[in-house]
Amino acid sequence: MDDVLKLLGLARRAGKLVLGEEVYHQIRKVKLLFLASDISEGSRERVLKKCHYYKIAYLDGYDTEQLSSALGRNNVKVIGVTDQGFADAIRKKI
């Protein structure tokens, strides 16, 4: 597992992530968004519209399996990082 996914796991344990549908409800708190590369086209468009509107950076280089295993959850397609410190640390690792 690479450093970015390890940081995601750490952010989850710290309570600094929102997952799935919750991202849409708390989009204003999101500093960085992870989008699974294998998400459906309709969901991708819905998320990207929000990202562009609120000027949120997003990453889509990981698939559902990688994101899910990093967080110890099943079927994770969208992850929002709500802490600026974690978001900055992840950007540095990229």
MOSUL-V922753 format. One record per residue. N is the residue number from 1. SS is DSSP state (helix for helix, strand for strand, loop for the rest). Layout:
BEGIN
{{N & SS} {N & SS}}
END
This chain:
BEGIN
{{1 & loop} {2 & loop} {3 & helix} {4 & helix} {5 & helix} {6 & helix} {7 & helix} {8 & helix} {9 & helix} {10 & helix} {11 & helix} {12 & helix} {13 & helix} {14 & loop} {15 & loop} {16 & loop} {17 & strand} {18 & strand} {19 & strand} {20 & loop} {21 & loop} {22 & helix} {23 & helix} {24 & helix} {25 & helix} {26 & loop} {27 & helix} {28 & helix} {29 & helix} {30 & loop} {31 & loop} {32 & strand} {33 & strand} {34 & strand} {35 & strand} {36 & loop} {37 & loop} {38 & loop} {39 & loop} {40 & loop} {41 & helix} {42 & helix} {43 & helix} {44 & helix} {45 & helix} {46 & helix} {47 & helix} {48 & helix} {49 & helix} {50 & helix} {51 & helix} {52 & helix} {53 & helix} {54 & helix} {55 & loop} {56 & loop} {57 & strand} {58 & strand} {59 & strand} {60 & loop} {61 & loop} {62 & loop} {63 & loop} {64 & helix} {65 & helix} {66 & helix} {67 & helix} {68 & helix} {69 & helix} {70 & helix} {71 & helix} {72 & loop} {73 & loop} {74 & loop} {75 & loop} {76 & loop} {77 & loop} {78 & strand} {79 & strand} {80 & strand} {81 & strand} {82 & loop} {83 & loop} {84 & helix} {85 & helix} {86 & helix} {87 & helix} {88 & helix} {89 & helix} {90 & helix} {91 & helix} {92 & helix} {93 & helix} {94 & loop}}
END
